[in-house]
Amino acid sequence: MESIQQLFYLPTTMVWPLAACLVLTGIHVYLGVHVIARKVIFVDLALAQIAALGTVIGVLLGYEVGKDTTQLYLYSLAFTIFGAFIFSVTRMKGEKVPHEAIIGIVYAVTFAATILVLSQSALGPQELDHIIKGELLWVQPDVVLKTAAIYALVGVFHFVFRKKFMAISFEPSQAEVSGVHVRLWDFLFYMSFGFVITSSVAIAGVFLVFSYLVIPAVGAMLLSDKLGTRLMIGWVGGSIISFIGVKLSWNTGLPTSPLVVVILAFALMLSGAYRYVKFSERKLVAFRNLAAAAGVVAIFVAGVFLFRKSAEDPLEHYIHMLSSQLRTDRQAALLNLIDYSDEKEQWLHLVVERLKDDDAEVRKSALDLLGKLRETSAIPQILEVLNDRSGEVRRKAVMTLKALDDTEYAKNLIERAKNEEDPEIKIHMLEAALELRDHNAIPAMVEAIEEGGIFAHDAFEHLRSHVAVDFRIHELEKVRRWWKENASRLKWDEQKKMFFVAGRERHP
C-alpha cells in the first residue's frame, strides 16, 4: 500500500504544473483533431510565433515583462487575431497552393521578424529561449485558473457552433454548398485558436504546445476511426502521459516540458505498433517486422555510442573550449583553467587573447582568471582593456590591476582616468591608483569630488580613508594645501592603507 502511494505521490510544487498540463490536454486534443483534418499541422507553431512577435514588439515599445502582463497579453492577442485573419483569407479553393505552404512561410517570416526585433531589445536570446521553453515549472495557480477559464469559454463557443466547425474542417466543399460562409468560420476558428495559443505558449512554450496539439490526436487516429472515441483516447492518454512526465521530471531532475514531449512521442510509436499488428493479416510476420525494426534502432543507438569520441585530457579539452564558437564554452574553460595553473605556459597566451573576445562576459572572465593567477606579465594587455567599449569590462580591468598590486602601473590608471567618461569608473581608477601607493592620484581625486555628481560623495569617502588629513567634503582646499606642502614627503602605511607625512604623527 505504501509503495503504491509513493508511486502516485506528487509534491505540492509539481501540482500546478500538472494541472497546467491537464488543462492544455483538454483543449489541444480537440483542436488537434480539427488541425489534422484541415491538414494544417504547423498552424500551431505559426500562431505561437505570431503571438511571440506581438509580445516582443510590446516590450520594444516600452512595456515590461512581469510588470505589464495585461498589456503584453493584449499585444500578443492582437497579433494572433491578425494572424487568424491571414490564415482565413489565404485558404484557396482547390488547394492550388497548399495552405500548409502559406503557414510555413508565415512562420518563417514571423520567426525572422522576432529575431530582428529582439536584436533591438535588452531581452535578446533570453526571451527567445523563454518562448521556446515556457515556464511550466514556475506556473502560478492564478495563471492556470485564468487559462482554464479562457479555454472553457473557447470550448463552449466550439460546442455551440460545432456543426459549422466540423463541416468546414471535415467537409469544406459541402459546407460551402450548404451555405456556410467558409472564410468567416475559418477566421472564427483561427481566432479562437489564437486565444488558446496566446495563453498556452506563455505557460508551456512552443514545442510542448505543438506536441499536445498534434501527438495525442494522431495517436488517437491510429487507434480509432470514431471522432468521440478519438477525443476520449486523446484526453485520457494525454492526461496519463502528463502525470508520468511531471512525476519523472520530479524524480530525475530532467526538464519537464521536453520530457513530456519525448514520452508523448514514445506513446505515439506504441500506438503505431499496436495498429500495425491489429490490422495485419499475418500476426507473426507483423511481430517479426517489429522485432527487426527494434533491432535496427538498437544497432543504430549502440553504433552512435560505440563511435563516440574517446575521452580527451581535461586540460586539452579546456584549451580547445577556449576557441569554441559558444560563449558558454569559452567562459567554462576560463572558469576551470585555474585548476591547471601549474601548466599555464600551455594556455596563458590563449587567455590573454580572450581579452579581445567579441563577448563582454568572456573578456570579464579572462580578466578574473588573470587576477586570480596574479599574472603581472599580462598587465600591458590589461591596460589596453581600460579602453574597452563595455563599462563593466573596464571596471573589471581596474579591479584586476588592483589585485595584481604592481605599483609601476598606477600612473597608467591616473592618466586613463583623465579621459574616462563614466564618473563611477573614473573614481574606481583613482582609488586603485591610491591603493597601488601612487600619491599623484590625490589631486586627481580632489578634482573628481569638485566635479560633483552622484558619485562625488563616494570619491570623498575613498580619499578621506587614504590620506592622513581630517577634512569634510566642502574643505577640499585643506587637502590641496596639505598635498602641495608635503607631496615629496608622503609615505604609505600598508596596514592602514593611508598616505601620511614622514616624521609626523600618523592620522589615527
Secondary structure, DSSP 8 states (H G I E B T S, - for coil): -HHHHHHH---GGGHHHHHHHHHHHHHHHHHHHHHHHHT-TTHHHHHHHHHHHHHHHHHHTT--TTTSHHHHHHHHHHHHHHHHHHHHHT--GGGSS-HHHHHHHHHHHHHHHHHHHHTTSSSTHHHHHHHHH--GGG--HHHHHHHHHHHHHHHHHHHHTHHHHHHHHH-HHHHHHTT--HHHHHHHHHHHHHHHHHHHHHHHHHHHHHHHHHHHHHHHHHH-SSHHHHHHHHHHHHHHHHHHHHHHHHHH---HHHHHHHHHHHHHHHHHHHHHHHT-S-HHHHHHHHHHHHHHHHHHHHHHHHTS-----HHHHHHHHTT-SSHHHHHHHHHHGGGGGGGGGGTHHHHHHGGG-SSHHHHHHHHHHHHHHT-GGGHHHHHHHTT-S-HHHHHHHHHHHHHHT-GGGHHHHHHHHHH---HHHHHHHHHHHHHTT-TTHHHHHHHHHHT-STTHHHHHHHHHTTBS----TT-HHHHHHHHHHHGGGEEEETTTTEEEETTS----
